[in-house]
């Protein structure tokens, strides 16, 4: 995981190496999962004169329910079931080709490419191995071949990826409660396009963009249920109908986003584009702007003397929007797990994990913490997380102030927090603060950086030295 974020920029550079031979008339990007799609797009943007499209693979079919999967993981964390039972649960969850069915970074990628007009309408969440999936793959090849032949300037990726397209991407993320990783990736993509956005832009848009979906971890449904209820076509229809999305943009199908409210159907072995859903088929999963799950989007900017951070609020109950409790500082996830297994965490507290940022160790996802913190919350304790690292793209029901910047390695105050300090994590007021005002005068706690060597991690030392902050995209490019 310590190389996970950096893999995005390596993918971007690999994309550039491939395209640098200057022998291509267009680009089809076959990315789906977490860092691959942002990396491919960042690299492709250096060849903005070329027409570029993304070709999604689609999600795997529905396995066991996400609630059941989460229960199995909690039971294993509490020692109630064996590793063999855990393995069976994981195998029943991830059982066929395609993206994972929860709404994490991979499926947020597909949403993002579609709402920015870089994929065919309705193509994001069609299962692999189906006739429609095959026909969609063939169709995008035909579309891009025609664009490559035309050599028109307006077909180039540099024209498609303007400020309005980036804004549409942020709006899609907020309206669907997508992955927190995209509060980093969208900024890095925008930078590659010569456009500057930051978390304040996300926060400002979140005040006016309603939350329209409930897909796990925000709800019980998975991405297949979302697609069946109306999917991206309906999301874009209701946003456009209420003037909450830019329609005047260039896409892989030409000018205008209205085409993306259509959905593909098979007629006599060929794709035909029909009018998409104008109403949700299941309002427990998908709703119109007039009746949202929340009047605000799924992300909140927190700031205070600790720094600036992002919280994914769409999956968090409002009962937990404000947590004020003593800090417990942990060096690593493993230290937290030892205390949890020893029964020492049955109390109200804010778990603080500093020195997890991009300059320290590449900013790994701290996904080991989610089941244990969820268990403590279910036991009735008020718990929260504060870290300069990342959580999973499917950040769960725990209030988590993540991506804290400045990171500890840069001298951020998160590295000065001590056990017992009262920490306030307040999603209602947008506050992230240590209530002990002496924190600014403390000496920064240093951390041994030798653990970032070995198993090839030493090769990334220059990247750790050059990488910018989380709010700047956590990129070394």
N, C-alpha and C positions, 0 to 999 in steps of 0.2 A: 504493500500500500504506500510505502514511502516514495515509490517511483510512479505512482498512479497519476498524479497531476502532471508531472513532468512528461509523461508519455504523450500528453496532448500536444505539446510543443515539438516533441520528436516526430510525431505523426505529421504535424504541419511542415516540418523541414523535409521529411521523406516525400511528402506530396510535391513540394517544390522541386526536389531532385528529379522526381519522375517527370514533371511537366517541363523542366528546364531544357529538355532536348529540342524544344521548339518545333515539334513535328505534329502537333495535335490541332484538330479543328473544333474540338469540344471535349467536355469532361463529364463522365458519369461516375459519381461517387457512391460506392457500395457500403457506406458506413451505417451502422445502427446504434451501437452501444456507446457507453459513457463518454470517453475522451476521444473516440474515433471521429464522430461527426464534427465536433468543434475543431479538431485538428485538421481534418480534410477541408473544412470551409476556410479556416485561417490560411492554409497553404494555397488553396484555389484562388483566394482573393488577390494573390500576387500576380495572377494571370487574368485580370479583370476584363481583358478584351475577348476572352473565350466564353461561349455559352456553357453553363454548368448546371447540372441537375443532380439531385440525390435519388437513389433507388433504395427504398426501404425493404427490409425482408419480412416485416410483420411480426406480431407476437405469437408465441406458442398458444395452443388451445388451453382453455381453463382446466387446471388441476384441482387439488384440494383447495378449500377456501382460504383466503388470506388470514382470516381470524384463527382458523385451525392451525395454519402454519405458525402464526405468532404464538399460539398457545403451546405448541410443541417446543418452540425455542425457549419460552419461559420455563416450561417444565424441566427442560434439560439444564438450564441455568440454575434452577433450584435443586437439581439432583433427583428429581422425581422419576425420570425416565433414563434409559440407557443410551449410549452412543449409537447402538444399532437402531433403536427406535427413532432417534434424531435423523439418522441417515435415511430411513424409510420415508420419514416426513419430507425431507428435502428432495428425495427422488420422486415422490408423488407430486411435489410442487413444480419441479423443473424436469419435465418428462418428455420434451419433444423440441425440435428446432424452433427458433424464434426468440424474441426478447422475453424477458421475465414479464409476467402479467400484471405486476403491481406498477403504480405510477411513479417510478423512480427516474433516474437520469436518462436511461435508454429510451423509454417511451416519451419523456419530455423532449428529447431530441427530435423524435418524429413529429410531435406537435409543432415544434419550433420550425422545422423545415417546411411543413405544410402551410402554416400561417404566414410565413415569409415568402411563400410562392415558389419555393425551390423543389417541390415535389408535386406529383399529380394530385388533384383533388381526391379525397377519399381513399388515398393509397396507404396511409400510415399504418392502419391497424387491420389489414387483411392478412389472414393466417398463411404461413408458408405451406407449399404443397397443394394449394387449391388452384382451380382453373382461373379464378379471377386474379390471383397473385401472378400467375404466369402471363396472363394477358396484359396486366398493368406493366410488368417488366418489359414486355415487347413494345407496348405503347410508348413508354418514355424513350426507348431507343429510337423509334420512328420520329418522335417529336424533336429530339436532339439532333438527329441526322438532318432533318429539314432546316433546323436553325444553323447548323454548321455549314450547309450548302449556301444559305442565303448571305452569310457573312455581314449581316446588318449590325451596326454599332449598338442598337438598343437591345440586342440579344445577349450582350456580354454581361458577365456576373457583376462587373463594376457598376453597371446601370441598375441592375436589380437590387443590389445591396446599398440602398441609400438610407437616409435618416428615418424615413417613414417605415421602411421594412424592419429596421432595428426596433423602432417603437412598437410596431405590430408584434414582434417577437416578445418583448417585455409584457405587453398586454396579454398575449396568450398565456404566458407563464403565470401571471397573476390571476387571470380568469379561471384557469384550470388547477391552481394550487400545485404547480409543478416543482421540479427538483431545485433545492437550494444551490446545487452545484452551478446552476445557470446564472446565479448572481455573480459568479466569476466568469463563466464561459461567454456569456453574452457581451460582457465588457471587453474580453479579449478579442472576440469576433469583431466587435465594433472598432476596436483599435486597429485591427488588420485592414478594416475598410476606411480608415482615416476619420472615424467618428468617435467622439468622446461622450461616454455616459458614465454615471456613477450610481451609488446606492441611493442617493437623494432622488434621482430620477425614478428609480424603482418605487421608492416610498411615496413620492408625489403621485405617481400613476395609481398606486395601490389605494389611494384615498378616493378615487373615482371609478375604478374598475371593480365590478362585483365578482364574487366567487360563484362560479356557475356549476361546478362539478363536485362530486363526492366519489373519488376513486381511491382505493387503498394506497397509502395509509390514512387518507382523509375519511374513508368510508369502507363499507364491506365489499363493494363491487370491484371487479378488476377491469382491465383495459378492454377486454372483449365485451363486457357488459356495457361499458361506455360507448363503444363503437355501435353496438346493436341499438342503443337508446337514441341514437342520432349522431353521435360522434362529432368529428371536427366540422363537418358541414353545418350542423345545427349551431355549434358554438360560434362559427364565423357569421352565420346568418343573423343570429340575435345580436351580436356585437355590431355588425354593419347596420342593421335595422335601427339601432339606437345611437348611431354615429360615434361608436366607441372603437372604431378600427379604421385605418386609412384604406380606402378602396382604390385610390388613384396611384397605384404602384405597378411597376413592370414585374411580370412573373414568367415562369417557364412556358405558360400558355399565352403570353402576350400581355397587353395592358388591361388592368382591372382585376380586382380581387373577387368580384361577384361570381366569377366562374367557379370559385372554390367552395361555393355553397352547394354545388352539384355533387352527385355521387355516381360511381360507375356501376352499370349493370351489364350482364351478359345477354345478348340477343343473337340467336343463331350463330353462336361461337365467336361473336365480336363484341367489343366494348361499345356501349352506348352511354352517353351522359344524361342522366335524368335529374329532374328537380329534386333537391335534397329535402330532408325533414324540416318542416316549418314549425313543428312542435315536438317537444320531448316525448318519447315513448315511455319514460320512467323518471318521474320527477324526484325520486329518491337518489338518483344518480346524476341527472342532468336537468338544469333549469334555465328558463329564459332570463334576460336582464330584468324583466318586470317582477320576477319572483326568485331572487337569488338565495343561495344559502347564507351569504353574508353580503352586506353592502360594500365591503372593502375586499381587496385582493388578499391573497394568501401569504404575503410577506410583509414584515415590518422592520424598519430601521430602528436600531437601539443605539443610543449614544450617551456618554457621560464621562466621568473622569477615568474610567478603565479604557475607553476608546470607542470605536464605532464597530457595530456588528449587525448581522442579519438574524432574524428569527422567522422560521416558518410557522405561521399561526393557524394555517388552515386545518391542521390535524389536532390542534391543542384546544381542549375545552376552555371556555372563558373563565372557569373556576380557577385555572392555573395561569392566567395571564399575568398575575403579579405574584412574585415570590421574593420574600425578604427573609434571609436565613444566614447562619454562619457558614463561612467558606470551609471546605475541606480540599486541600491542594494535593494533587497527585502528579507524579512525574510521567507516568505512562498508564495506558489502559490496564495493563497487567497488575499494576499496584492497586487500582480501583477494584479489580476483580478479586484480589486476595482479601481485601477488607470486606467486600460483599459476602464472600464465601465464609468468612470468619464471623459473620453476623454483627459486624461493627457499624453498619450503615442504617440501622433501623431508627431513623430520626429525621427531622427536617434539616436540610443542608443544601448548599450550592456546591456542586462538584466543579472544581477549577482545574483545567488541564492546560497550563501554559507550555511554551516551547514545542508547539505542534504546527507552527506556521511554515510557509514555503521556504524561508531562508534557513530555518533550523533543520528540518528533516524532510522537506518536500510535501508537507501538508497532507498526511494520510487521513483517510476517513476513519473516524473513531466508532465504527459500527458495533464493536463489542459492547459498548455501554448501553445501547438501546434496550435490550431485554431486561437487564438488571435494574436500570432506572425505572422502567415501566412497572416492574414487580414492586419496587418500593413505593411508587405512586399508588398502585392498587392496594397496598397495605395501609394507605391513609396518610402517608407522609408527604409533605410538600418538598419536592426536590426540583432542581434545575441544573443546567450545565452551562458553563462559561468556558470557551476555549478559542484559541487562535487557529485551531485545526478545523477540519470539516467533519460533518456527520454524513451518513449515507444520503444519497439522492432521494431516498424514501424516508427522510427524517420523520420521526414518529410523534407520539402524543406528549412528549416531555418538553417543557419550555427550554429551548436551547439557544443561547446567544453564541453564535458561531462565527468563524472567519474574523475574529477580533483583530482590528488593526489600530495602532501599530502592534505588530506581533512582539512577543517577548524578546526574540533574538534582535529586534530593532530597538530595544529599550522600552517597549510598551509597558504600561503600568500593570498589565495582567501578570507580568513576571515578578511583581512586587507584592502580590496578594499573599497573606499569611493565613494559616489555620485560625479560625475564630473571627476573622474580619466579617462584618455584616455586609452582605452583597444584596443589592436590589436589582432584580430583573423584572422590568415593568413594560409589558407589551401595550398596555393601555396608553401610557404617557410617552412611550419610546425612550425609556431610561435604562441605562446600564451603569451602575455606580457602586463603588466601595464607599460605605458610609464613614469609614475611618479616614479623616482628612489628612492624617500624617503619612498616608501611603506615598504621596509625591516625594517626601523627603527620605524615603527608605533607599537603601542600596539595592540595586537590581540583583536578584538571585541568579547566579550563573548556572549553566548546565553543561555537563560534559557532552561534547559533540562527537566523541569517538564512535558512538553507535551508528553513525551514518557511514561508516566504512565497513567493507566486507561485502561479499556477494555482489560485487560490481557497483555498489552504491557510491564508491569513491570516484567513479567516472563522472558523476553528476555534481562534483564540487563546484565547478565553474558556474553551473546553472543555479545552484543555491546562492552563490555570491551575487549573481546578476539579476535574479528574479525580483520583480516589483511586488507591490503589496496586493493583498486580496482584492481590495476595492479598485485596483488598477488592472485586474485580470490575472494576477499571479503568473505572469509570463516572463520568460527571459528573452523573448524575441524582440 
